[in-house]
Amino acid sequence: MTQNKINALDEYPIHQTPLSMSRVGTSDRNFYDRNYFNALDRGSDTFLVTGFGVYPNLGVTDAFATVRRGDTQRAVRFSDALVERGLEARVGGYRIEVVEPLQKIRVLCEHDDLSFDLTWEGAFPAVAEQPHTILTGVQRPIIDAQRFAQVGTWSGTLHADGSDIAVEPSAWCGTRDRSWGIRPVGESDHPGRLASEPSEGFWWLYVPLLFDEFSIIVIVQEEPNGFRTLNDATRIWKDGRIEQLGWPRVHLTYKSGTRIPTKVRLDLTTGEGKPLELEVEAGTFMALNVGCGYGGDPDWQHGQWKGREWVESKLYDLTDPGIAGRIPFGVIDHVGRARCGDAEGWGLFEHGSMGRHDPTGFADWGSVAP
């Protein structure tokens, strides 16, 4: 029997269960608590995606940072044993400092191949998204999470593979989310019944965008038959007002012979019932299953036990057939250039289409756009 431990966080009035803050309110091994950030330069093809997570029931904490420049993605990753949950978000040469909650965050990475000291400044208030839930055929939640999202700008310095890059808020913007709950992490569960009754597909669209006068965040998640399991479309104004934008109608254009999108048109509806059209073009992309630890990345998965003080750096050539072949089977983050009426915006165009999806005519895992 292991002794029940008290955590330094227990000094604060933040409890939500009759447990010490050393424990979370579920024994599900897949409980996680994570930060995600991206940073894009509107004047070049440099694109950074980075994140940090803790996995209390696996006893692991880890972080990653991946930069795409041209046809390569440089990834560095850190992992270690989670000794105690606390206010400090740090693993190896990576740390996150909350300068001002929900507004200003400092993110630092120290590695010879990739390092940065960047400060995030929210341009609009953070907004809670609708809960994310995906159930298996036996009604077990494989995703049951809460997130909040925000758009903003970056300042600081970035060093990647010998190049020094000044990050100025006039050119660099991005999006971030904080999420916690349950999702597959670490080593895979035994598949059991799911091995003979696998999912037919997964379809996802996530578009958080920064404009001068407002931000827009759209999330759509659908089952293979098109049934929408997550519908969240909001416009956030600088004074904190949140305007719901109805039931988005999604019109995606794919590169022929692939499922990689080139643009999307979203038909939205304002609070007054008026139509609002949003168009987003896809620019430089980051394959999240190449170095970022998402969606079947064969090199590393979030929450995976790699031993104490583990650090890894790897350079990926996206033209390599072995790398290019896995890209369509994961979620892809694109730099998004957007237009909403006369307003121009920038942000994230994240999309994943795997397996069957009837509304777009994809019949199975091998289907691609004509």
C-alpha positions as CSV (number, residue, x, y, z in Angstrom):
1,M,0.0,0.0,0.0
2,T,1.2,3.5,-0.9
3,Q,0.9,6.3,1.6
4,N,-1.7,8.9,0.8
5,K,0.3,12.1,0.2
6,I,-0.5,15.8,0.8
7,N,0.5,18.2,-2.0
8,A,1.6,21.9,-1.6
9,L,-1.5,22.8,-3.6
10,D,-3.6,21.6,-0.8
11,E,-2.9,24.8,1.0
12,Y,-5.1,26.7,-1.5
13,P,-8.9,26.7,-1.6
14,I,-9.1,25.0,-5.0
15,H,-10.3,21.5,-4.2
16,Q,-13.2,19.9,-6.2
17,T,-13.2,16.4,-4.7
18,P,-12.5,15.0,-1.2
19,L,-9.0,14.1,-2.4
20,S,-5.6,15.7,-2.0
21,M,-4.4,17.6,-5.0
22,S,-1.9,14.8,-5.5
23,R,-4.7,12.8,-7.1
24,V,-7.3,13.6,-9.7
25,G,-11.0,12.7,-9.4
26,T,-10.8,9.7,-11.7
27,S,-8.8,6.5,-11.8
28,D,-8.9,6.5,-15.6
29,R,-5.3,6.1,-16.8
30,N,-6.0,8.5,-19.7
31,F,-6.6,11.6,-17.6
32,Y,-4.5,14.5,-18.9
33,D,-3.9,18.2,-18.4
34,R,-2.3,20.0,-21.4
35,N,-1.3,23.3,-23.0
36,Y,-1.2,23.7,-26.8
37,F,0.2,26.8,-28.7
38,N,1.0,27.7,-32.2
39,A,2.9,30.7,-33.6
40,L,2.9,31.8,-37.3
41,D,4.8,34.5,-39.1
42,R,2.4,36.2,-41.5
43,G,5.4,37.2,-43.7
44,S,7.1,33.8,-44.1
45,D,6.5,30.0,-44.0
46,T,7.9,29.5,-40.5
47,F,5.3,27.8,-38.3
48,L,5.8,26.6,-34.7
49,V,3.6,24.2,-32.7
50,T,4.4,23.4,-29.1
51,G,2.8,21.9,-26.0
52,F,3.2,20.7,-22.5
53,G,1.2,18.1,-20.5
54,V,0.9,16.2,-17.3
55,Y,-0.6,12.7,-16.9
56,P,-1.1,12.1,-13.2
57,N,-2.3,8.5,-13.4
58,L,0.6,7.6,-15.6
59,G,3.2,9.5,-13.5
60,V,4.5,11.2,-16.6
61,T,5.1,14.8,-17.7
62,D,6.3,15.9,-21.2
63,A,6.6,18.6,-23.7
64,F,7.3,19.1,-27.4
65,A,8.2,21.9,-29.8
66,T,8.2,21.5,-33.6
67,V,9.1,24.1,-36.2
68,R,8.4,23.8,-39.9
69,R,10.5,25.7,-42.4
70,G,10.3,24.8,-46.0
71,D,10.0,21.0,-46.4
72,T,11.4,20.1,-43.0
73,Q,10.0,19.8,-39.4
74,R,12.5,20.1,-36.5
75,A,11.1,18.5,-33.4
76,V,12.5,18.4,-29.8
77,R,10.8,16.5,-27.0
78,F,11.2,16.2,-23.3
79,S,9.8,13.7,-20.9
80,D,10.3,12.8,-17.2
81,A,8.7,11.3,-14.2
82,L,5.9,13.4,-12.7
83,V,6.9,13.7,-9.1
84,E,4.3,16.1,-7.8
85,R,1.7,18.3,-9.4
86,G,2.2,21.9,-8.7
87,L,1.9,25.4,-10.1
88,E,5.2,25.1,-12.0
89,A,4.9,23.7,-15.6
90,R,8.4,22.5,-16.4
91,V,10.1,19.4,-17.8
92,G,13.7,19.2,-18.9
93,G,14.7,22.4,-20.8
94,Y,11.0,23.4,-21.3
95,R,8.8,25.5,-19.1
96,I,5.7,27.7,-19.1
97,E,5.3,30.7,-16.9
98,V,1.8,32.2,-16.3
99,V,2.6,35.9,-16.2
100,E,-1.1,37.0,-16.1
101,P,-3.7,34.3,-16.1
102,L,-5.9,34.1,-19.3
103,Q,-3.8,36.9,-20.8
104,K,0.0,36.7,-20.9
105,I,2.0,33.5,-20.9
106,R,5.8,33.0,-21.3
107,V,7.0,29.8,-23.0
108,L,10.7,28.8,-23.0
109,C,12.5,25.9,-24.7
110,E,16.3,25.3,-24.3
111,H,17.9,22.8,-26.8
112,D,20.9,23.2,-29.1
113,D,18.7,22.4,-32.2
114,L,15.6,24.4,-31.2
115,S,15.3,27.1,-28.6
116,F,13.0,30.0,-27.9
117,D,11.9,32.6,-25.3
118,L,8.4,33.7,-26.4
119,T,5.7,35.7,-24.7
120,W,2.0,35.2,-25.6
121,E,-0.4,38.1,-25.3
122,G,-4.1,37.4,-25.7
123,A,-5.7,39.8,-28.2
124,F,-9.3,38.8,-27.1
125,P,-10.7,37.2,-24.0
126,A,-10.2,33.4,-23.7
127,V,-13.5,31.5,-24.3
128,A,-14.7,28.1,-23.0
129,E,-15.4,25.7,-25.8
130,Q,-18.3,23.2,-25.8
131,P,-17.3,20.0,-24.0
132,H,-15.5,17.4,-26.2
133,T,-16.9,13.9,-26.0
134,I,-16.3,10.8,-28.1
135,L,-17.8,7.5,-27.1
136,T,-16.9,4.0,-28.3
137,G,-19.5,1.5,-29.5
138,V,-19.8,0.2,-25.9
139,Q,-20.4,3.8,-24.7
140,R,-17.0,4.2,-23.0
141,P,-15.7,7.8,-23.3
142,I,-12.4,7.8,-25.1
143,I,-12.5,11.6,-25.2
144,D,-14.3,13.5,-22.4
145,A,-12.5,16.9,-22.1
146,Q,-13.0,20.6,-21.4
147,R,-11.0,23.2,-23.3
148,F,-10.7,27.0,-23.5
149,A,-9.2,28.8,-26.5
150,Q,-7.7,32.2,-27.3
151,V,-6.1,34.0,-30.2
152,G,-3.3,36.5,-29.7
153,T,0.2,37.6,-30.7
154,W,3.8,36.6,-29.9
155,S,7.0,38.4,-29.1
156,G,10.5,37.2,-28.3
157,T,13.2,35.2,-30.0
158,L,13.4,31.8,-31.8
159,H,16.5,29.9,-32.7
160,A,16.1,26.9,-35.1
161,D,18.9,24.9,-36.7
162,G,21.4,27.7,-36.6
163,S,19.0,30.5,-37.6
164,D,18.0,33.3,-35.2
165,I,14.6,34.7,-35.8
166,A,13.2,37.9,-34.1
167,V,9.5,37.4,-33.2
168,E,7.6,40.6,-33.3
169,P,3.8,40.9,-32.5
170,S,3.2,43.0,-35.6
171,A,4.0,39.9,-37.7
172,W,3.6,36.9,-35.4
173,C,0.2,35.7,-34.2
174,G,-1.3,32.4,-33.2
175,T,-3.8,30.5,-31.1
176,R,-3.7,28.5,-28.0
177,D,-5.9,26.1,-26.0
178,R,-5.9,24.6,-22.5
179,S,-7.5,21.2,-22.2
180,W,-8.0,18.6,-19.5
181,G,-10.0,15.5,-19.0
182,I,-9.8,12.1,-20.7
183,R,-8.2,11.2,-24.1
184,P,-5.9,8.4,-25.2
185,V,-2.4,9.0,-23.9
186,G,0.6,6.9,-23.2
187,E,0.8,3.3,-24.3
188,S,-2.3,2.0,-26.0
189,D,-5.0,0.2,-24.1
190,H,-5.7,-3.4,-25.0
191,P,-8.1,-3.1,-27.9
192,G,-10.5,-6.0,-26.9
193,R,-13.8,-5.8,-28.7
194,L,-12.7,-2.6,-30.5
195,A,-10.2,-4.7,-32.5
196,S,-13.0,-6.5,-34.3
197,E,-15.4,-3.5,-34.4
198,P,-13.1,-0.6,-35.1
199,S,-14.2,3.0,-35.8
200,E,-15.2,3.7,-39.4
201,G,-13.7,7.1,-39.4
202,F,-13.0,10.5,-37.7
203,W,-13.8,13.9,-39.1
204,W,-12.8,17.2,-37.4
205,L,-12.5,20.9,-38.3
206,Y,-11.1,23.5,-35.9
207,V,-10.7,27.2,-37.0
208,P,-9.7,29.8,-34.4
209,L,-9.0,33.1,-36.1
210,L,-7.7,36.6,-35.2
211,F,-9.2,39.7,-36.8
212,D,-8.7,43.4,-35.8
213,E,-12.1,43.9,-34.3
214,F,-13.1,40.3,-33.2
215,S,-12.0,36.7,-33.1
216,I,-13.9,33.7,-34.5
217,I,-13.6,30.2,-33.2
218,V,-15.4,27.3,-35.1
219,I,-15.3,23.7,-34.1
220,V,-17.1,20.9,-36.0
221,Q,-16.9,17.2,-35.3
222,E,-18.9,14.6,-37.2
223,E,-19.4,10.9,-37.2
224,P,-19.0,8.9,-40.5
225,N,-22.6,9.4,-41.4
226,G,-22.3,13.1,-40.9
227,F,-24.1,13.3,-37.5
228,R,-22.6,16.3,-35.7
229,T,-21.3,15.5,-32.3
230,L,-19.7,18.9,-31.6
231,N,-20.9,22.2,-33.0
232,D,-19.4,25.3,-31.6
233,A,-19.2,28.6,-33.5
234,T,-18.6,31.9,-31.7
235,R,-17.4,35.4,-32.3
236,I,-15.6,37.1,-29.5
237,W,-15.5,40.9,-29.2
238,K,-12.9,42.9,-27.3
239,D,-15.4,43.8,-24.5
240,G,-15.9,40.1,-23.8
241,R,-19.2,39.7,-25.6
242,I,-19.6,36.2,-27.1
243,E,-21.9,35.9,-30.1
244,Q,-23.1,32.5,-31.2
245,L,-22.8,32.0,-34.9
246,G,-25.3,29.2,-35.4
247,W,-24.9,25.9,-37.2
248,P,-21.9,26.2,-39.7
249,R,-22.4,24.8,-43.1
250,V,-19.0,23.5,-44.2
251,H,-17.7,23.6,-47.8
252,L,-14.2,22.2,-48.0
253,T,-12.0,22.1,-51.1
254,Y,-9.3,19.4,-51.2
255,K,-6.2,19.0,-53.2
256,S,-6.9,16.5,-55.9
257,G,-5.9,12.9,-55.0
258,T,-5.6,13.8,-51.3
259,R,-7.6,14.8,-48.2
260,I,-5.4,17.8,-47.6
261,P,-7.6,20.9,-47.7
262,T,-6.8,24.0,-49.7
263,K,-9.7,26.2,-48.5
264,V,-12.9,26.1,-46.6
265,R,-16.0,28.3,-46.7
266,L,-18.2,28.4,-43.6
267,D,-21.8,29.7,-43.9
268,L,-22.5,31.1,-40.4
269,T,-25.5,33.0,-38.9
270,T,-25.2,36.1,-36.6
271,G,-27.2,36.5,-33.5
272,E,-29.6,38.7,-35.5
273,G,-30.2,35.8,-37.9
274,K,-28.2,37.4,-40.7
275,P,-25.9,35.3,-42.9
276,L,-22.1,35.6,-42.3
277,E,-19.6,34.1,-44.7
278,L,-16.2,33.1,-43.6
279,E,-13.5,31.9,-46.0
280,V,-10.2,30.4,-45.0
281,E,-7.3,29.5,-47.2
282,A,-4.7,26.9,-46.2
283,G,-1.1,27.9,-46.1
284,T,2.0,26.1,-44.6
285,F,1.0,23.1,-42.7
286,M,2.3,21.1,-39.7
287,A,1.6,17.3,-39.6
288,L,0.8,16.7,-36.0
289,N,1.7,13.0,-36.3
290,V,5.2,13.9,-37.4
291,G,7.2,14.9,-34.3
292,C,4.3,16.4,-32.3
293,G,3.1,13.2,-30.6
294,Y,-0.5,13.3,-31.9
295,G,-2.6,10.7,-33.7
296,G,-0.4,7.7,-34.1
297,D,3.0,9.4,-34.3
298,P,5.2,6.3,-34.3
299,D,8.2,8.0,-32.7
300,W,6.6,9.3,-29.6
301,Q,3.1,9.7,-28.0
302,H,2.0,12.1,-25.3
303,G,2.2,10.5,-21.9
304,Q,4.4,7.7,-23.1
305,W,6.9,6.5,-20.5
306,K,10.4,7.2,-22.0
307,G,12.4,7.1,-18.7
308,R,13.7,9.8,-16.5
309,E,15.2,13.0,-18.0
310,W,14.5,11.9,-21.6
311,V,15.3,14.3,-24.4
312,E,15.2,13.8,-28.2
313,S,15.7,15.9,-31.3
314,K,14.8,14.9,-34.8
315,L,14.6,16.5,-38.2
316,Y,11.9,15.3,-40.5
317,D,12.0,15.6,-44.3
318,L,8.4,15.9,-45.5
319,T,9.3,14.9,-49.0
320,D,10.5,11.5,-47.7
321,P,7.9,8.9,-48.9
322,G,8.0,7.2,-45.5
323,I,7.1,10.5,-43.8
324,A,4.7,11.8,-46.5
325,G,2.8,8.5,-46.4
326,R,1.7,8.9,-42.8
327,I,0.6,12.6,-43.1
328,P,-3.0,11.9,-44.4
329,F,-3.7,9.6,-41.4
330,G,-3.5,12.3,-38.8
331,V,-4.8,15.8,-38.0
332,I,-3.0,18.6,-39.9
333,D,-2.6,22.1,-38.7
334,H,-2.5,24.7,-41.5
335,V,-1.7,28.4,-41.3
336,G,-5.1,29.9,-42.1
337,R,-5.6,33.2,-44.0
338,A,-9.2,34.3,-43.6
339,R,-11.7,36.7,-44.8
340,C,-15.0,37.6,-43.2
341,G,-16.8,40.3,-45.1
342,D,-14.2,43.1,-45.5
343,A,-12.1,41.9,-42.6
344,E,-8.9,39.9,-43.1
345,G,-7.7,37.6,-40.4
346,W,-5.1,34.9,-39.6
347,G,-5.0,31.9,-37.4
348,L,-5.3,28.1,-37.4
349,F,-7.0,25.9,-40.0
350,E,-6.9,22.5,-38.4
351,H,-8.5,19.5,-40.2
352,G,-8.6,15.8,-39.9
353,S,-10.5,13.5,-42.3
354,M,-9.8,9.8,-41.8
355,G,-12.0,6.8,-42.9
356,R,-15.6,7.2,-44.1
357,H,-17.3,10.5,-44.2
358,D,-20.6,10.5,-46.2
359,P,-21.1,14.3,-46.5
360,T,-17.8,14.7,-48.4
361,G,-18.1,11.5,-50.4
362,F,-15.3,9.6,-48.7
363,A,-16.5,5.9,-48.6
364,D,-13.6,4.4,-46.7
365,W,-10.0,4.8,-45.5
366,G,-8.6,4.8,-49.0
367,S,-10.9,7.4,-50.5
368,V,-9.5,10.7,-51.7
369,A,-10.7,13.8,-53.5
370,P,-11.2,13.6,-57.2
